[in-house]
Amino acid sequence: MSVDPAAIHTVIEGDGERTFLLLNGAGQSLHTWDYVVPDLLGAGRVIRFDVPGVGESPSPDVPYSFEELAQMAMELVEPWRAESLIVVGHAWGARAAQVIARDNEIAGVVIGSGGGKFPPLAAPGDMRTATQGAQADDSEDWNQRFERAYCGLGFAERDPERADWLFRLARTTPCEPSVVAGAMERTPVDSYWGQFDVPALLLYGADDLVGHRENAEDLHRALPESKLVYIEQAGHFVIAEQGERFAAELLRWIEETGL
């Protein structure tokens, strides 16, 4: 990858013998984890970053593979790597998390809303909002399309303040779409889907139309020792809609597995 890891926008919080490495969804800022991180800080150090070509990180000269992203992520975490490294990926980042789990010695992996094995159920036009961002002229129309594709039923009505925060964040985060598409093209889903043997937690929004249950159940079957949890009142953006619940399930799993 042509991007210097030292130039990557990285946020490191907390301390302890356990480290959480968080990987963002497609074209999304590290701030999508803002409702998850506070509860994790009591259990260890949390490292999150904007991937190259997204947010405040520089763009590479050419698109990269998930293997290249995984290698860079491991280089980022190495100076702070604790004895127990738990990799947590959301959506597109869950693909990179599986590659890391496949190729590296880590304590465990958390797959949040991971899709790719089966086509999304959301409308393609609505899904394009994730990388369209500020290019959209009508913010209200953009919000509605984003909510239909990526959020649980009634999210904006149920929690207008959090919905406004998420819509603004997703819409204004700079993103190079070729980076998002390039990683998926360069790393076929069958090369990493369930191809690891570390403890795994699968967390999906019950209303997810992108990762959706067919993906969740298939990955769960591929990983017989994994734990699968559906989080109610959440769609693909479960880490924002129900961030506190996401963190609680993660911490419960850590206690159950002794990680």
N, C-alpha and C positions, 0 to 999 in steps of 0.2 A: 504494500500500500504506500502511496506517495505522500501521505500525511504523517508528519512527525507526531508521535504520541504526546510529546510535551506541549503541543499546540491544541490538544483536545480540551474542550471546556469540561472540567471535572469538578464535582463537589464531593468532599469527603467529610463525613460527620460521625461523631461518636468514637468509641474505643472498645476494646475487649478482645477476648481470645477467639471470637467468632466474627467473620466478615461476610456481609451481604453485598454481592455485586448485582446491581440492577441494570437491566437492558430494556431500552424504550421500544415502543411500538413504531410502526412505519411513519417516518417523517415527523416524529413527535419529540417534544422537549423533555429534558430530564425532570422538569417540574410536574409532569403528569403523575409523578410518584409522591407529590406533596402530602397527600392524605394517608399514605402508607408509612412513610419514613418515621414520623414521630414515635409510633409504637414499636418500631424495630430498634430504635436507639437504646432501649433498655436491655437489648439482647446482644448487642455487638456494634461493630463499626459498619457504616453504610456508605458504599461508593456508587455513584451514578454519574453518567456523562452523556453529552450530546454526541451521537455518532458522526463521523465525517460526512459533511454535506448537509447537516441538519442543525438547526438552532444556532448556537454560537461557535460551533466547530467549523474549521475550514473544509472546503470541498477537495476531494482528491482529483487528480488529473483524469483518471478513468474509474468507472464503477468497480467495486470490489466484491469479493465473494464473502459468504458467511465465515469461511475458514479464515480469511484475512482479518475480518472484524473480530473473530474470536481470539486470534493471536494477539491483536492489538489490545483487546480488553484484558487479557491475561498479563500483558506487559504493564498496563496501567495499574493493575491491582497488586502486582508483585511486591513493591516496596512496603505495602501495608497488609500483605497477605497473612492471615492468622492460620492457626492449625486447622481450623474448620472454616472452609470457604463454601458458602451456599450461593448458587447462581440463580437469580430470579429474573425471568424474562416475560415481557408482556407482548402478546400478538406477534408482530414481526420479530421483536426481540426474543420471543420464545423459540424461534427458529435458531437464532444464534446461541441461545442457552443450551439447546440440544446438541449443537456442534461442540460447544465447550465440554459438555458432559461426556460426549463420545470420545474426545481426544485428550482429556486432561484428568488428573486425579483431583477430584473435588469431593466434598462431604455429601452434597445433595443438590438437587435442582428443583426449582418451582416453575411450572409451566402455567402462565396466566393467559387464558383465552387463545391458546395456540391453535392455529388453523393451518391450511395448506394441503392437507391430504384430500379433502373434499371441497368442492366449489362453494363459495359463500352463497347464502340465501338472500342477502341484501341486494338491492338493485345496483347495477354497476355505476349508474349516474350518481347515485347517492354516495357510493363508496369513494368516488373520485374526490370528494371534499377533503379527505384525509391528507392529500398532497397538493390540493388546489390552493388552499389557504387564502392569503390576501389577494390572490388573483381574482377572486369572486367579487362581483360588483354589488350584489344585494346580500347584505349580511343576514337579514332575517330569513331569506330563502336558503342561504347556506346553512344557517343554524338548524332549520327544519330538516334539510336533507341529511345533515350530519347526525342529528338525533335519530332519524329513521334507521340509518345504517348501523350506528355504533352504540346506541344507548338503550337502556331498558324502557319498557312501555311507560309513558307518562313521566319521564325523568324531569323534564323542564317544568312541568306543573308541580311535581312532588317536591322538588328541591331547586327552585329558580335561582338562588344565589350560587349554588355549586354548578348548576348547568351553565350559567352565564360565565363563570370562571373557566370552565372547560372549553366552551365554545370559543371564547376569546383567545385562550392559550393555543388551541389547535389551529385556529384561523390565522394567527399572527406569527407562528413559528416558521422561520425561513426553512425551505426544504428544496433540495435538488432531486426531483422525481426519478431521474435516471439512477441515482444511488440506490433508492429503495427497490426499484425493479431489477437493477443489475445484480444485486445480491441473490435474489430469488432465482434469476436465470442461471447464475453461475454455480449455484449449489442446489441440485435437485432434491426435492423433499424426501424421496425414498432413501437418500444417502444418510439421513440423520433421524428420520421419524422412528422413535422408539429404539434407536440403535445405541443404547447405553445401559449400564447396569448399576448406576448409583441410585440411592433412594430418591423417589420422585413424588411430588405433590402436584396434582392437576387442579387448578382453580378456574372455574368458568362461570360467567354470568348466565343465569337461567334463561335470559332472553337474548342471548348472543346469536346474531344472524351471520356473523363472519366466521368466528371459530366454530361455533354451534356444536350441538350435542353429538352429531355423527363423528366429527373430529375427536371430541373428548372421549367418547366410548371406544373408538378404534385405538387411540393412543393408550387408553387404560388397559385394553386387551393385550396390546403389545408389551406393556410393562406390568406383569401380573402382581408385582409387589407394590405398585403405586397406589396412592390414595386419591380418589376423585371426589371433589366437592363442587356442588352447584350453589352459587350465591344468588339469592332471590333479589328482585328489584334491581337488576343490573344486566347490561348488555355486554358488548365487546369491551367497552371502557370500564370494566369492573374495578380497576385500580383507582379510578377517579370517582365513580358513582358510589362505590361501597369500599373505599380505601381502608377504613378502619376494620371492617369485617374481613377484608383480604388479609390484613396484617394479623388479625386475631387467629384466623385459620392457619396461617403460616407458623405462628408461634405455638399453636396447639400441636401442630405436626412435629415441630422441633422437639417439643417435650415428649411426645409419644415415641419418637424414634431415637431420642437420646443424642441428637446431633449437637 
